[in-house]
Amino acid sequence: MGQIELQKVTKSFGETQVIPPLDLVIGEGEFVVFVGPSGCGKSTLLRLIAGLEDISSGTIKIDGKDATDLGPAKRGLAMVFQSYALYPHMSVRKNIAFPLKMAGMEKAAIDAKVEGAAKVLNLGDYLERRPGQLSGGQRQRVAIGRAIVREPAAFLFDEPLSNLDAALRVNMRLEITELHQTLKTTMIYVTHDQVEAMTMADKIVVLHAGRIEQVGSPLELYRTPRNTFVAGFIGSPKMNLLTGAVAKARGVETIGIRPEHVAVSKDSGEWQGRVTVAEHLGSDTFLHVNSDHGGMTVRVGGQMNVGHGDTIWMTPDANHLHRFGADGVRIA
Amino acid sequence: MATQASRAAARLMISPAVVLLLLWMIVPLGMTIYFSFLRYNLLMPGTEAFAGFDNYKYFLTDPAFFTSIKNTLVLVLGVLIITVGGGIALALLLDQPLWGQGIVRVLVIAPFFVMPTVSALVWKNMFFNPVNGLFAYAAKAVGLQPFDFLSQAPMFSIIIIVAWQWLPFATLILLTAMQSLDSEQLEAAEMDGASWGNRFIYIMVPHLTRAVTVVILIQTIFLLSTFAEILVTTNGGPGTATTNLTYLVYMQSLLQFDVGGGSAGGIIAVILANIVAIFLMRMIGKNLET
């Protein structure tokens, strides 16, 4: 259960086409993350899969069956919304029980399922409270609870962590990943945060202006980004993309080197630059450098003593140098 | 408003308004109470004398009194049912994206701008009139006997007129409430397998309860004192079929020139209105908390 296939799916709002023809296969039990900058169509794509928006053309298959014209309830998918979309006038118990009640399930069976979900999500003590009396993380768990009791073919998450503070976000990230390992259900997760994408996904789909730029495992995208967009989007801090003479010297239009693949020395090296800002994280220090070839970011060990105004030398690691042609596509 | 001085200044500044409002309320109330204990008839000037509770006794034992209370309640309840039900239906319709939405909304609000006497006269002469009215015309067009609304079903007719005036108010309040409903909640319910009917019952209606409460409270206050619509259409008749408490007080004091009896009726009306208000707040006021 839980295989989703999109064939030549498009979506237009009036004259503007937000999703050009798009093909994608999401395998059973996979944790797929749609990632991209805001306005890239990732949420629209999720809503198309959910059935909350009608597709303009193409086919959506769920478990091999054509689901293009099925209503959202009939597709057997559950969604967790960005605002959680809990029903404010119902207790937590009633919120979680709502989809089961709508399915016409018996009361005893509903109670058992709600208790089960509450146990998995540590919500046992809060079942009689209203959503308004819960913290952000607890509301998030209620929304997930409402999704899991239905035992859907796949879960859809629409930026579920964006309303949480940083510490809680890391916790919930772990909880969702653990949940996926327990349930082994297909999950589709939309985010604009590439750290969430890298840490959670089995498979990342990078979207840009409605188009799929690259599909692959987190490490594939990190190691062999197919074009400059993916190269710049995946990885933190961003990959340095250098153009001009330094790239021409290597026979390409653009070269890319990640901050962690540059050796830094105070005495000698290939490129010279002056440090503008040094960000000390303790274990690492990120240096923002004004070099001969433009602004760059490099990572050095936390023990290296450099600061604003220092001149440094940088040498790229040739094994980790990425080359891109004039059209931005990777040259192997 | 932090320091002692600024707080004292603030009190001083608002006191004229507060004092004026207080006098505005207290003086008429005080005079009404005073008159209600006098034998005070405009036809016999100079014979005013203290009458004790006689005025109250006469007003309460008037056979029209209980009819008027019943009529008041029927009028208020009838109008409330039509405006809340119709208001929810109209709000649902107007919440849909449709062409010319702005114009339609202005048209819906329009009845609220027509003064009660005018709208009642328009209904009386243009719609309900058994000879020239539109309803009579429609009945004759299909071969039926015209129905004389104001004499055959006087209370129903007045309820229709008043409901027509208050429907826009209910619609406006409920429409804004409907628009404040988070669309993700409806989508979540749709994903959860709720049909339109279930989404209406489980998501929209609970969301609207607070707005409905506001509509009921405000309308009840105004509907208890309906007067103009009755005066220009049925004059409280036939018999006492459309005499409500307000109209009975008017008859007592201005048609029978009995100021004392009218004042006693006014005080009774104030007491009854407060009883209704307490009941309402008990029953539905808790919807307004947080």
HADDOCK unambig.tbl for C-alpha pairs under 7 A between the chains (distance, minus, plus):
assign (segid A and resid 72 and name CA) (segid B and resid 190 and name CA) 6.63 0.50 0.50
assign (segid A and resid 72 and name CA) (segid B and resid 191 and name CA) 5.29 0.50 0.50
assign (segid A and resid 73 and name CA) (segid B and resid 190 and name CA) 6.21 0.50 0.50
assign (segid A and resid 73 and name CA) (segid B and resid 191 and name CA) 4.76 0.50 0.50
assign (segid A and resid 73 and name CA) (segid B and resid 192 and name CA) 6.11 0.50 0.50
assign (segid A and resid 73 and name CA) (segid B and resid 193 and name CA) 4.48 0.50 0.50
assign (segid A and resid 78 and name CA) (segid B and resid 191 and name CA) 6.50 0.50 0.50
assign (segid A and resid 85 and name CA) (segid B and resid 184 and name CA) 5.54 0.50 0.50
assign (segid A and resid 85 and name CA) (segid B and resid 185 and name CA) 4.63 0.50 0.50
assign (segid A and resid 85 and name CA) (segid B and resid 188 and name CA) 6.43 0.50 0.50
assign (segid A and resid 86 and name CA) (segid B and resid 185 and name CA) 6.63 0.50 0.50
assign (segid A and resid 87 and name CA) (segid B and resid 185 and name CA) 6.71 0.50 0.50
assign (segid A and resid 89 and name CA) (segid B and resid 206 and name CA) 6.81 0.50 0.50
assign (segid A and resid 99 and name CA) (segid B and resid 192 and name CA) 4.53 0.50 0.50
assign (segid A and resid 99 and name CA) (segid B and resid 193 and name CA) 6.25 0.50 0.50
assign (segid A and resid 102 and name CA) (segid B and resid 193 and name CA) 5.91 0.50 0.50
assign (segid A and resid 102 and name CA) (segid B and resid 194 and name CA) 5.63 0.50 0.50
assign (segid A and resid 103 and name CA) (segid B and resid 193 and name CA) 6.75 0.50 0.50
